[in-house]
Amino acid sequence: MAYGPEFKESILNPGGWTIGLNGFGEVLPYHENKMTLDYDKLDQWGLPTVTFDATIRENELNMRKDMQIQAMEMLDNAGFKNISGYDNEYHLGLGIHEMGTARMGRDPKTSVLNGNNQLHEVPNVFVTDGAAMTSSGNVNPSLTYMALTARAVDFAVRELKKMNL
């Protein structure tokens, strides 16, 4: 292993190095994308299994093409050499922040959760992860989940003290 002046000299010489650049974009909150419970297929505890029915659509595919073009332009403008683009096939679930399976809203006909992240139909159940949000921007939404959780817990504790839950 090199160190000292030899190491400094060696890192200035071109080698077999590569760099990868990946982009993530928002999946729009299509009403057709949904999650349902399958009561015909039960898990090992006899509970219904979850079925996701969601697809990547034209907007997301076009966004991926645009991200690739822009990434290659950025690398070229930064002086990188031998730039080549690629696009592995993408499916929902390969990113880590898919969300929106338990939409928050005022109307139980179009949403699962109320403004306190509480199920419209089952008031003692709260959902405080990304399921409540129909989409997110380009940042990690974890702090938002934490804020939603803190608000829901505060509401639930107050309601429990009033014996409303």
Secondary structure, DSSP 8 states (H G I E B T S, - for coil): ---HHHHHHHHHS--S--------------TT-EEEEEEEEE-TTS-EEEEEE----HHHHHHHHHHHHHHHHHHHHTT--S---------TTSSS----SS-B-S-TTT-SB-TTSBBSS-TT-B--SGGG-S---SS-THHHHHHHHHHHHHHHHHHHHTT--
